[in-house]
Amino acid sequence: MIGLDAIGIAAATLPAAVALHHARDTHSPRHWRNAAFWGAFAVTLGAGPWLPDLVNGCLVLAMVALATLGLKPGPVTTTDDSTRATLARRWGARLFLPALALPLVTLGGTLALPQGRLVGITLIDPKQVTLAALATGAAVALALALLLTRPPRGTTATEARRLVDGIGWPMVLPQMLAALGGIFALAGVGKVVAGGVLGLVAVNTPFVATLVYCLGMALFTLVMGNAFAAFPIMTLGIGVPILIHQLHGDPAAVAALGMLSGFCGTLLTPMAANFNIVPVAALELRDRFAVIRVQAPTALLLLVFNIAAMTLLAFPGSPK
């Protein structure tokens, strides 16, 4: 049965390829430092579940030390702007096919195999169907891109390294921050947050409780860079004890709109490297915060909508 472990192995292929590419780049004075960093990241993704916690912790500390020393990768040989423009004119709108394949395969797989079962056989862990569909979509998109462009041998690894080097160590932030959120939840940070909030604000109405919860989700995500890291803290501290148990809010509405409020924070922070740093590197924009500037109005409007929607929909029959 395909589960999170198999998806982790698939995800590890990218940093593993980048690490190998760096190891072979003997012209760069820091090629072993870069190879060690991305190699350690690949090991945590692919082999982490089978390694002792101490080993995983040492790998993370090694990555921190290498990033602190400075990766500073060497240049990568790639096509120039005129060549790219020529190739873009040749392929035209067909270049969008790989990009469209990723969400279509992900959505189709999620809807077609809601319980991970095919012909009565459980192929995928029901909890990981969407992630498995996403991994499949990425593989299909890569295959389409290769069939369409037919690049020279090794181009995939070279361009992957160029993109990863442009992003740098922030690429690992989503995984690390999500793990940090789990640690915070186990450490009882949510209870501390709830105690602090209750000492400052009288959270006794659906509107006030919703306001505190949604704003807290957005603010924690701004700091941590990942809504999945903020969710256990705010939900265990405010969402479950106050919104659900005390004010009898609908759990599905509270959780869904709370997570969406966290995503509003994701759109506003450079800590969310996968959303706000990757596009800057991929598009080679000069302004590192260009993506955030464009997303900010939408994020703020959506946060206001989430607060209003939760107040009106999650507490039917209650005074607002």
C-alpha positions in Angstrom: 0.0 0.0 0.0 1.3 3.4 -1.0 1.7 5.6 2.1 3.6 8.7 3.3 6.9 6.8 3.3 6.7 6.0 -0.4 5.8 9.6 -1.2 8.8 10.8 0.8 11.1 8.6 -1.3 9.6 10.1 -4.4 10.1 13.6 -3.1 13.7 12.8 -2.2 14.7 12.3 -5.8 14.9 16.0 -6.5 17.4 17.0 -3.7 19.3 13.7 -4.4 19.7 14.7 -8.0 20.8 18.2 -7.1 23.3 16.8 -4.5 24.8 14.5 -7.2 25.0 17.3 -9.7 26.9 19.4 -7.1 29.2 16.6 -6.2 30.2 16.3 -9.9 30.8 20.0 -10.2 34.5 20.0 -9.3 35.0 23.6 -10.7 33.0 25.0 -7.8 35.1 25.5 -4.6 32.1 24.7 -2.4 30.6 21.8 -4.4 31.0 19.4 -1.5 29.3 21.7 0.9 26.3 22.1 -1.4 26.3 18.3 -2.1 26.3 17.6 1.6 23.4 20.0 2.3 21.1 18.7 -0.4 22.2 15.1 0.2 21.2 15.4 3.9 17.9 16.9 2.9 17.3 14.0 0.5 18.1 11.5 3.3 15.6 13.1 5.8 12.9 13.0 3.1 13.5 9.5 1.8 14.9 7.6 4.8 13.8 9.7 7.7 11.0 7.3 8.9 13.4 4.4 9.2 16.3 6.4 10.9 16.5 7.0 14.7 15.3 10.4 15.9 18.8 11.2 17.0 20.2 10.6 13.5 17.4 12.8 11.9 18.2 15.5 14.4 21.9 15.4 13.7 21.1 15.6 9.9 19.0 18.7 10.5 21.8 20.3 12.7 24.3 19.5 9.9 22.1 21.3 7.4 21.8 24.3 9.7 25.6 24.4 10.0 26.2 24.1 6.3 23.6 26.8 5.5 25.2 29.1 8.2 28.6 28.7 6.6 27.1 29.7 3.3 26.2 27.5 0.3 27.2 30.0 -2.5 26.8 27.5 -5.4 28.7 28.0 -8.6 27.0 29.1 -11.9 25.1 26.6 -14.0 25.4 26.5 -17.8 21.9 27.1 -19.3 20.3 28.5 -22.4 20.4 32.2 -23.0 17.3 34.5 -23.2 17.3 34.6 -27.1 17.4 30.8 -27.2 14.5 30.5 -24.7 12.5 33.1 -26.7 13.0 31.0 -29.9 12.0 27.8 -28.2 9.0 29.5 -26.7 7.8 30.6 -30.1 8.3 27.1 -31.5 6.2 25.3 -28.8 3.7 28.1 -28.1 0.8 27.3 -25.8 1.8 23.6 -25.6 4.3 24.6 -22.9 1.4 25.0 -20.5 0.4 21.3 -20.9 2.8 20.0 -18.2 1.8 22.8 -15.8 -1.9 22.0 -16.3 -1.3 18.2 -16.0 -0.2 18.6 -12.4 -3.4 20.0 -10.9 -5.6 17.9 -13.3 -4.0 14.6 -12.3 -4.0 15.6 -8.6 -7.7 16.5 -8.7 -8.7 13.5 -10.8 -6.8 11.1 -8.6 -8.3 12.5 -5.4 -11.8 12.3 -6.8 -11.4 8.9 -8.5 -9.8 7.2 -5.5 -11.3 8.8 -2.4 -10.5 5.8 -0.2 -7.4 4.8 -2.1 -9.2 1.7 -3.5 -9.2 0.4 -7.1 -11.3 -2.6 -8.1 -11.8 -3.4 -4.5 -8.1 -3.4 -3.6 -6.6 -0.7 -1.3 -3.6 0.7 -3.2 -3.1 3.9 -1.3 -3.4 4.9 2.3 -6.8 6.7 2.5 -5.2 9.5 4.5 -2.6 10.1 1.8 -4.6 9.9 -1.4 -4.2 13.6 -2.3 -0.4 13.5 -1.7 -0.1 10.3 -3.8 -2.1 12.0 -6.6 0.1 15.1 -6.3 3.2 13.0 -6.6 1.7 11.2 -9.6 0.8 14.5 -11.2 4.4 15.7 -10.8 5.7 12.6 -12.5 3.2 13.0 -15.4 4.0 16.6 -15.8 7.7 15.8 -15.9 7.1 13.1 -18.5 5.0 15.4 -20.7 7.7 18.1 -20.5 10.4 15.7 -21.6 8.3 14.4 -24.4 7.4 17.9 -25.6 10.8 19.5 -25.4 13.1 16.5 -25.8 16.0 18.2 -24.0 19.6 17.0 -24.1 20.6 14.3 -21.6 21.1 15.6 -18.1 19.1 18.9 -18.7 16.5 17.9 -16.1 19.0 17.6 -13.3 20.9 20.7 -14.5 17.8 22.9 -14.6 16.6 21.5 -11.3 19.9 22.5 -9.7 19.7 26.0 -11.2 16.2 26.5 -9.7 17.1 25.0 -6.4 20.3 27.1 -6.2 18.3 30.2 -7.0 16.0 29.5 -4.0 18.8 28.2 -1.6 18.2 26.9 1.8 14.7 28.5 2.2 13.5 25.6 0.1 13.6 23.3 3.1 11.6 25.7 5.3 8.1 24.1 4.7 9.2 20.7 5.9 11.1 22.0 8.9 8.4 24.4 10.0 5.7 21.7 9.7 7.8 19.5 12.0 8.2 22.5 14.3 4.5 22.8 14.5 4.1 19.2 15.6 6.8 19.7 18.2 4.9 22.8 19.5 1.7 20.8 19.7 3.3 18.0 21.7 5.0 20.6 24.0 1.6 22.2 24.8 2.3 25.6 23.2 -1.4 25.7 22.3 -2.5 25.7 26.0 0.0 28.5 26.7 -1.4 30.6 23.8 -4.9 30.0 25.0 -4.0 31.1 28.5 -2.4 34.3 27.3 -5.4 35.1 25.0 -8.0 34.5 27.7 -6.0 36.7 30.0 -6.2 39.6 27.6 -9.5 39.2 25.7 -13.0 38.1 26.9 -13.6 35.4 24.3 -17.3 34.9 25.1 -19.0 35.5 21.8 -18.7 33.8 18.4 -17.5 36.9 16.7 -14.7 37.7 19.2 -13.6 34.1 19.4 -13.6 33.8 15.6 -11.6 37.0 15.3 -9.0 35.8 17.7 -8.7 32.4 16.1 -8.5 33.6 12.5 -6.1 36.4 13.2 -4.0 34.1 15.3 -3.8 31.6 12.5 -2.7 34.3 10.0 -0.2 35.8 12.4 1.3 32.4 13.5 1.6 31.5 9.8 3.3 34.8 9.1 6.0 34.0 11.7 6.3 30.2 11.0 5.8 30.3 7.2 3.5 27.3 7.2 -0.2 27.1 8.0 0.2 23.4 8.8 2.6 24.4 11.6 0.2 27.1 13.0 -2.9 24.9 12.8 -2.2 22.6 15.7 -1.2 25.5 17.9 -4.2 27.7 17.4 -6.7 24.9 17.0 -5.7 23.1 20.2 -5.5 26.4 22.0 -8.5 28.3 20.7 -10.4 26.3 18.1 -11.3 23.2 20.0 -11.7 24.4 23.6 -13.5 27.7 22.9 -15.0 27.7 19.4 -16.1 24.0 19.4 -16.6 23.0 23.0 -17.6 26.2 24.7 -19.5 28.0 21.9 -20.6 24.8 20.1 -19.2 25.7 16.7 -19.4 23.3 13.8 -16.0 21.5 13.8 -15.8 21.1 10.0 -16.5 24.9 9.4 -14.1 26.0 12.2 -11.2 23.8 10.9 -11.7 24.5 7.2 -12.0 28.3 7.6 -9.3 28.4 10.2 -6.9 26.7 7.9 -7.9 29.0 5.1 -7.1 31.9 7.4 -3.7 30.5 7.9 -3.2 30.3 4.1 -3.9 34.1 4.1 -0.8 34.5 6.2 1.1 32.2 3.9 0.5 34.7 1.1 2.1 37.5 3.1 5.3 36.1 4.4 8.7 35.3 2.8 9.0 32.4 5.2 6.6 30.5 3.0 9.4 29.8 0.5 7.4 27.4 -1.7 4.8 30.0 -2.4 6.7 33.3 -2.3 10.4 32.6 -2.9 10.2 29.8 -5.6 8.2 31.9 -8.1 10.6 34.8 -7.7 13.5 32.5 -8.4 11.7 30.7 -11.3 10.7 34.0 -12.9 14.0 35.6 -12.1 12.3 38.7 -10.7 14.5 41.5 -9.3 12.1 42.4 -6.4 12.3 39.5 -3.9 8.9 40.6 -2.5 7.1 41.1 -5.8 4.9 38.1 -5.4 3.9 39.1 -1.8 3.0 42.6 -3.0 0.7 41.3 -5.6 -0.9 38.7 -3.2 -1.4 41.0 -0.2 -4.7 42.6 -1.1 -6.3 39.2 -1.9 -5.0 37.8 1.3 -6.4 40.6 3.5 -9.8 40.5 1.8 -10.0 36.7 2.1 -9.1 36.9 5.8 -12.0 39.4 6.4 -14.3 37.0 4.4 -13.2 34.0 6.5 -13.9 35.8 9.8 -17.4 36.8 8.5 -18.1 33.4 7.1 -17.1 31.5 10.2 -19.1 33.9 12.4 -22.2 33.5 10.3 -22.0 29.8 9.4 -20.2 27.9 12.1 -22.6 28.9 14.9 -26.2 28.5 13.6 -28.7 29.8 16.1 -26.2 31.5 18.4 -26.1 35.2 19.1 -23.2 36.8 17.2 
